[in-house]
Amino acid sequence: MPNVIVDEASSSLSERFALIKTPKRNRPRYPQGCVTPVDDEATARAGADPARNLHAALVYGPSHSSEGIKVFYLVRWLD
């Protein structure tokens, strides 16, 4: 797992299930625009569509990056 920089100013940081839109699954973090948080694991798994590059995952965040954008850190893929 990547080193996660915790943004103490944000109270919304937590692990959550999500759908990540990405053609490659080799990155430790994803910009907020590529991540759609969902309510639970079943919803994430049901929404996954590899043909459309949409993958179910457990993520942590969002956190502010050093580049000035919000990112989610990948905890694990759900497949």
MOFENGI-V723340 format. One record per residue. N is the residue number from 1. RES is the residue in three letters. D_LAST is the distance of its C-alpha to the last C-alpha in Angstrom with 2 decimals. Layout:
# MOFENGI-V723340
((N,RES,D_LAST) (N,RES,D_LAST))
This chain:
# MOFENGI-V723340
((1,MET,16.59) (2,PRO,19.14) (3,ASN,22.40) (4,VAL,22.27) (5,ILE,25.65) (6,VAL,26.30) (7,ASP,28.37) (8,GLU,30.81) (9,ALA,32.32) (10,SER,29.28) (11,SER,28.80) (12,SER,25.58) (13,LEU,23.48) (14,SER,20.75) (15,GLU,17.10) (16,ARG,15.56) (17,PHE,12.57) (18,ALA,12.60) (19,LEU,11.87) (20,ILE,12.63) (21,LYS,14.63) (22,THR,14.73) (23,PRO,15.28) (24,LYS,14.31) (25,ARG,11.61) (26,ASN,14.14) (27,ARG,15.94) (28,PRO,16.25) (29,ARG,17.51) (30,TYR,17.66) (31,PRO,20.78) (32,GLN,21.10) (33,GLY,21.69) (34,CYS,18.17) (35,VAL,16.55) (36,THR,16.87) (37,PRO,16.66) (38,VAL,15.99) (39,ASP,17.35) (40,ASP,14.56) (41,GLU,10.97) (42,ALA,11.77) (43,THR,13.20) (44,ALA,10.41) (45,ARG,8.02) (46,ALA,11.29) (47,GLY,12.19) (48,ALA,9.44) (49,ASP,11.36) (50,PRO,10.65) (51,ALA,14.31) (52,ARG,15.46) (53,ASN,13.40) (54,LEU,11.82) (55,HIS,8.37) (56,ALA,7.22) (57,ALA,8.06) (58,LEU,10.59) (59,VAL,13.75) (60,TYR,17.37) (61,GLY,20.35) (62,PRO,22.01) (63,SER,24.38) (64,HIS,27.24) (65,SER,26.93) (66,SER,29.98) (67,GLU,29.94) (68,GLY,30.70) (69,ILE,27.51) (70,LYS,24.94) (71,VAL,21.52) (72,PHE,18.29) (73,TYR,16.94) (74,LEU,13.28) (75,VAL,12.63) (76,ARG,8.94) (77,TRP,5.72) (78,LEU,3.79) (79,ASP,0.00))
